Amino acid sequence: MKANLKTLLVVGALALPLAAFAAEGDSVKTKVGDAVITTKVKAELAKDKTVSATDIKVETDSNGLVQLTGTAKSQAEADKAVVLAKNVKGVTGVKNDIVVTTAH
């Protein structure tokens, strides 16, 4: 019985750092996933000729929520950016904080 308890304690002590490492690995994986989503959204904006990719900034949180900021020349351009972002795999939602300006 003592040997089983000792073995259990040793195994538990060895597994604890592995659990912490896995948690750190998940956060790195999440950050990479966020960066991939951001890159994909930026690529879609760059491919579309009606959207100025240089004037619209893209950020993605750990839940796949994309935030668009910056400026657009028209409401149609801002709306198109939102549609493009929503269609990217992994995006769970889009927060549109794009400001429409007439002077560019």
Contact map, one row per residue, 1 for C-alpha under 8 A:
11111000000000000000000000000000000000000000000000000000000000000000000000000000000000000000000000000000
11111100000000000000000000000000000000000000000000000000000000000000000000000000000000000000000000000000
11111110000000000000000000000000000000000000000000000000000000000000000000000000000000000000000000000000
11111111000000000000000000000000000000000000000000000000000000000000000000000000000000000000000000000000
11111111100000000000000000000000000000000000000000000000000000000000000000000000000000000000000000000000
01111111110000000000000000000000000000000000000000000000000000000000000000000000000000000000000000000000
00111111111000000000000000000000000000000000000000000000000000000000000000000000000000000000000000000000
00011111111100000000000000000000000000000000000000000000000000000000000000000000000000000000000000000000
00001111111110000000000000000000000000000000000000000000000000000000000000000000000000000000000000000000
00000111111111000000000000000000000000000000000000000000000000000000000000000000000000000000000000000000
00000011111111100000000000000000000000000000000000000000000000000000000000000000000000000000000000000000
00000001111111110000000000000000000000000000000000000000000000000000000000000000000000000000000000000000
00000000111111111000000000000000000000000000000000000000000000000000000000000000000000000000000000000000
00000000011111111100000000000000000000000000000000000000000000000000000000000000000000000000000000000000
00000000001111111110000000000000000000000000000000000000000000000000000000000000000000000000000000000000
00000000000111111111000000000000000000000000000000000000000000000000000000000000000000000000000000000000
00000000000011111111100000000000000000000000000000000000000000000000000000000000000000000000000000000000
00000000000001111111110000000000000000000000000000000000000000000000000000000000000000000000000000000000
00000000000000111111111000000000000000000000000000000000000000000000000000000000000000000000000000000000
00000000000000011111111100000000000000000000000000000000000000000000000000000000000000000000000000000000
00000000000000001111111110000000000000000000000000000000000000000000000000000000000000000000000000000000
00000000000000000111111111000000000000000000000000000000000000000000000000000000000000000000000000000000
00000000000000000011111111100000000000000000000000000000000000000000000000000000000000000000000000000000
00000000000000000001111111110000000000000000000000000000000000000000000000000000000000000000000000000000
00000000000000000000111111111000000000000000000000000000000000000000000000000000000000000000000000000000
00000000000000000000011111111100000000000000000000000000000000000000000000000000000000000000000000000000
00000000000000000000001111111110000000000000000000000000000000000000000000000000000000000000000000000000
00000000000000000000000111111111000000000000000000000000000000000000000000000000000000000000000000000000
00000000000000000000000011111111100000000000000000000000000000000000000000000000000000000000000000000000
00000000000000000000000001111111110000000000000000000000000001000000000000000000000000000000000000000000
00000000000000000000000000111111111000000000000000000000000001000000000000000000000000000000000000000000
00000000000000000000000000011111111100000000000000000000000000000000000000000000000000000000000000000000
00000000000000000000000000001111111110000000000000000000000001000000000000000000000000000000000000000000
00000000000000000000000000000111111111000000000000000000000111010000000000000000000000000000000000000000
00000000000000000000000000000011111111100000000000000000000100000000000000000000000000000000000000000000
00000000000000000000000000000001111111110000000000000000000000000000000000000000000000000000000000000000
00000000000000000000000000000000111111111000000000000000000100010000000000000000000000011110000000000000
00000000000000000000000000000000011111111100000000000000011100000100000000000000000000000000000000000000
00000000000000000000000000000000001111111110000000000000000000000000000000000000000000000000000000000000
00000000000000000000000000000000000111111111000000000000000000000000000000000000000000010000000000000000
00000000000000000000000000000000000011111111100000000000010000000000000000000000000110010000000000000000
00000000000000000000000000000000000001111111110000001000010000000000000000000000000000000000000000000000
00000000000000000000000000000000000000111111111000000000000000000000000000000000000000000000000000000000
00000000000000000000000000000000000000011111111100000000000000000000000000000000000110000000000000000000
00000000000000000000000000000000000000001111111100111000000000000000000000000000100110000000000000000000
00000000000000000000000000000000000000000111111110111000000000000000000000000000000000000000000000000000
00000000000000000000000000000000000000000011111110000000000000000000000000000000000000000000000000000000
00000000000000000000000000000000000000000001111111100000000000000000000000000000000000000000000000000000
00000000000000000000000000000000000000000000011111110000000000000000000000000000000000000000000000000000
00000000000000000000000000000000000000000000000111110000000000000000000000001001000000000000000000000000
00000000000000000000000000000000000000000000110111111000000000000000000100001101100000000000000000000000
00000000000000000000000000000000000000000000110011111111000000000000000100000000000000000000000000000000
00000000000000000000000000000000000000000100110000111111100000000000000000000000000000000000000000000000
00000000000000000000000000000000000000000000000000011111100000000000000000000000000000000000000000000000
00000000000000000000000000000000000000000000000000011111100000000000011100000000000000000000000000000000
00000000000000000000000000000000000000000000000000011111110000000001111100000000000000000000000001000000
00000000000000000000000000000000000000000000000000001111111000000001110000000000000000000000000000000000
00000000000000000000000000000000000001001100000000000001111100000111100000000000000000000000000000000000
00000000000000000000000000000000000001000000000000000000111110000111000000000000000000000000000000000000
00000000000000000000000000000000011011000000000000000000011111111110000000000000000000000000000000000000
00000000000000000000000000000000010000000000000000000000001111111100000000000000000000000000000000000000
00000000000000000000000000000110110000000000000000000000000111111000000000000000000000000000000000000000
00000000000000000000000000000000000000000000000000000000000111111000000000000000000000000001000000000000
00000000000000000000000000000000010010000000000000000000000111111100000000000000000000000111100000000000
00000000000000000000000000000000000000000000000000000000000111111110000000000000000000000011111000000000
00000000000000000000000000000000000001000000000000000000011110011111000000000000000010000011111000000000
00000000000000000000000000000000000000000000000000000000011100001111100000000000000000000000011110000000
00000000000000000000000000000000000000000000000000000001111000000111110000000000010000000000011111000000
00000000000000000000000000000000000000000000000000000001110000000011111000000000000000000000000111100000
00000000000000000000000000000000000000000000000000000011100000000001111100000000000000000000000011100000
00000000000000000000000000000000000000000000000000000011000000000000111110000000000000000000000001111000
00000000000000000000000000000000000000000000000000110011000000000000011111101100000000000000000001111000
00000000000000000000000000000000000000000000000000000000000000000000001111101100000000000000000000011111
00000000000000000000000000000000000000000000000000000000000000000000000111111100000000000000000000011100
00000000000000000000000000000000000000000000000000000000000000000000000111111110000000000000000000010000
00000000000000000000000000000000000000000000000000000000000000000000000001111111000000000000000000000000
00000000000000000000000000000000000000000000000001100000000000000000000111111111100000000000000000000000
00000000000000000000000000000000000000000000000000100000000000000000000111111111110000000000000101010000
00000000000000000000000000000000000000000000000000000000000000000000000000111111111000000000000000000000
00000000000000000000000000000000000000000000000001100000000000000000000000011111111100000000000000000000
00000000000000000000000000000000000000000000100000100000000000000000000000001111111110000000000000000000
00000000000000000000000000000000000000000000000000000000000000000001000000000111111111000000010100000000
00000000000000000000000000000000000000000000000000000000000000000000000000000011111111100000000000000000
00000000000000000000000000000000000000001001100000000000000000000000000000000001111111110000000000000000
00000000000000000000000000000000000000001001100000000000000000000100000000000000111111110010010000000000
00000000000000000000000000000000000000000000000000000000000000000000000000000000011111110011110000000000
00000000000000000000000000000000000000000000000000000000000000000000000000000000001111111010000000000000
00000000000000000000000000000000000010011000000000000000000000000000000000000000000111111110000000000000
00000000000000000000000000000000000010000000000000000000000000000000000000000000000000111110000000000000
00000000000000000000000000000000000010000000000000000000000000010000000000000000000000011111000000000000
00000000000000000000000000000000000010000000000000000000000000011100000000000000000011111111110000000000
00000000000000000000000000000000000000000000000000000000000000111100000000000000000001000111110000000000
00000000000000000000000000000000000000000000000000000000000000011100000000000000000001000011111000000000
00000000000000000000000000000000000000000000000000000000000000001111000000000000010011000011111100000000
00000000000000000000000000000000000000000000000000000000000000001111000000000000000000000000111110000000
00000000000000000000000000000000000000000000000000000000000000000011100000000100010000000000011111000000
00000000000000000000000000000000000000000000000000000000000000000011110000000000000000000000001111100000
00000000000000000000000000000000000000000000000000000001000000000001111100000100000000000000000111110000
00000000000000000000000000000000000000000000000000000000000000000000111100000000000000000000000011111000
00000000000000000000000000000000000000000000000000000000000000000000001111100100000000000000000001111100
00000000000000000000000000000000000000000000000000000000000000000000001111000000000000000000000000111111
00000000000000000000000000000000000000000000000000000000000000000000000011000000000000000000000000011111
00000000000000000000000000000000000000000000000000000000000000000000000010000000000000000000000000001111
00000000000000000000000000000000000000000000000000000000000000000000000010000000000000000000000000001111
